[in-house]
Amino acid sequence: MHRFLIADDHEVVRKGLKQILLDTFPYGLVEEVANSEDLLRKVTDQPWDLVITDISMPGKSGLEVLQQIKQIFPRLPVLVLSMHSEDQFAIRAIKAGASGYLSKDSFAKELIEAINQILSGKKYITVSIGEKLANTLMHGTEKLPHEYLSDREFQVFRLLAAGKSISDIAKQISLSPTSVSTYRSRIMSKMNLKTNTALTLYSIDHKLL
């Protein structure tokens, strides 16, 4: 019997994923959580064959949680299923230890294909992600400015670019406003930008929003 843990802050998404899994694995166990904290707790409480998680949930960054999971259970496969395009998060997720990355607009058939491949002990890498990984290896020093940001900095960067205030970001990702301001200063320095408007324009140009 396969044991699946779904993490997503949208109930409709969780219920839909659960039904797809039970249709394919009728004798499987599927449980759900709605935030990063519950995901970490559930992962440590019980054994799982596969975790399927969103990358944007209340609390800690999805990438940060992924790294924590892999530190505790390095062999536990994690499939990231996100509304964000591959251009935004796929490479970061794979490098953080994910066994695969799919956008939420993928067909159920592709999702099941990815799950079966991961359960067999392999990674699920789409052609486009494979090409991006190859380019990263071949041109490791030729990075765009945002690619030098840490995962937490990248999270704050996207929220700033989306027009969120320092206080709103602090509440959303459970940090103090002072910490968020510090991250903002680092981001501006690394990317050689001066204003939030410049961050927004950069994000639009590079399809990061």
N, C-alpha and C positions, 0 to 999 in steps of 0.2 A: 504494500500500500504506500503510495506516494503522499508525502506531507508538504503542503504548500502554504506559504504565508504571504498574504497580499497586504501591501501598505499604500494607502492612497487617502487623501483627505476628502474625496468626493464619493459619497455612498453609492451613487449610480454606477460609477466606474468599478468600484469594488464588487457590487452585485453582478455586474455584467461579466467581469473576469471570473468570478466564482462559478457562474453558470457555464461558461466556456470550459473551464477546467473540469467540472463535474460531468459535463457531456462527454469529454474525452477520457477522463479517468474516473469512471463511476464509483470506484471503490477508494478513491482518494480522500484525504482529509484536507479541507481548505478552511483557514481561519483568516480573519481580517483585523487590521489596525488602521487608525486614522491619522496618526502623527508619528514623528520621529522618536519621541520618548517611548511610546508604547511599542514601536518596532524594536528598539534595542532591548527593552524588557522581555518581550516575547521571544526574541531570538535566543536570549540567554536562558530562558525558562524551559524551553522544549527543543528537541531535535527537529530539524527540517531538511527536506530534500532540495527545496528551492524557495528563495525569496524573490517576489516580484514587487518592485517598489517604484513609486514616483520619485522624482528628484526634487520637486518643489512641494514641501509640506510645512505646516506650522512647526516652529521650533528650529532645531538645528538644520543646517544645510544638508540636502540629500547626499551630496558628495562626502561631506564630513561623516555622516552616519555610515555610509558605505565603507569608508576607510576604517571606522571603528569596528564594524562587523568583521571585516577581513583580518583585522589585527587579532580579534578574539577567536574567530573561526575561519582560518585561511582557506579551508577546503569547502566552505559553504558557498554554493553558487548563487549569485545574485543577478537577476535580469532587471535592467532598468527600463521601465515603460513610461515615457514622458510625453507631454504635449509639446515640448521643445524640439525643434528640428535637430538633426544630427550635427549640423554646423555649429550649434551652440554648446552642446554638452557631451556628445558621444565620445570624443577622444579623451576628455577629462574622466569620464566614467570608466572607460576601459582601463586607463592608466591607474585609476583608483582601485581596480580589482573586479569590476563588473564582468560577468561572463557573457554579457550581450547588452545591446541597446536597441530599443525599438520606439518609434513614435506612436502615439495613441491612435493615429489615423491608419495604422497598419491593419490589414485584414486578419480575421481570426485564424485563417489558414497559416499565415506567416507566423503568428504568435505561437501556434501549436508546433510548427516546424522548429522555431527557436527553442521552445521548451524541451522538446524531444532531443534536440541536439545537445543542449546543455545537460540534461539528465544523463546522457550517454558519456559525459565527461569532457565534452568539447566546448569551445566558445562559439557563440553565434555572431559572426562578423559580416555585415552586409558588404557588398562590393564597394560602395562609396566610402564606408568607414575604413575598409582595407586600403583603399587608395590614399586616404588621408593619413593613415598610420605609416604607410610606406613613404609618403612625402615628408612626414615628420622625421623619420629616420634618415632619409637622404639629405634633408635640408634642415638639420637640427638647429643650426644657428640662425636661420632665416625666419624668425618668429615675428608675428604681428604684435603690437604693443600689449593688447589684452591677454596674449598668451603667456606673458611674464607674470601675470597676477596669480596669487595663490587661489585656492578654491573659495576660501572665505572672502577674499578681496573681490573675486569675480562675482560672487553673490551680491555683495554690497554695490559693486559697480553697476550691475543690471538694475538694481532697485533705484539707485540714484538716477540712472539714465531714464528710467520709467517715470521719473518725476516725484518719487517718494521723498518726504522730508526726513531729516536725521532722526527725529523722534518717532516717526512712523516705522522706519527701518528698525530702530532699536526694539520697538515692541514686537515687530513681526519675527525677528530672528533672535529674540531673547538676549540682547546685549544692552549695555548702558549707552546713552547718547555720546558719552565721551569716547567710548571704544569705537563707535561708528564713525565719529569725527576723525579719529586716528586712522582708521581704515581709509576714509575718504582722502586724507592727506597723502597716504602711501600710494593710493591709486593715481591721484593727480600727478605725483612725482614720477611714478613708473611710466605713465603714459604721456607725460609731458603735455598735459592739458590744464586749463586754468579754471574752467567753469562747468557747472552741471549741464548747461546747454551744449557745451562742446562734447561732453560724454554722450548726450542724447544723439547728437548728430553722428558721432563716431559709431554708435550702436546701430543706427539706421543704415549707415553706409555699409556696415559689415554684417547686417542681418542678424543682430544679436538680441533684438527685442521681438 
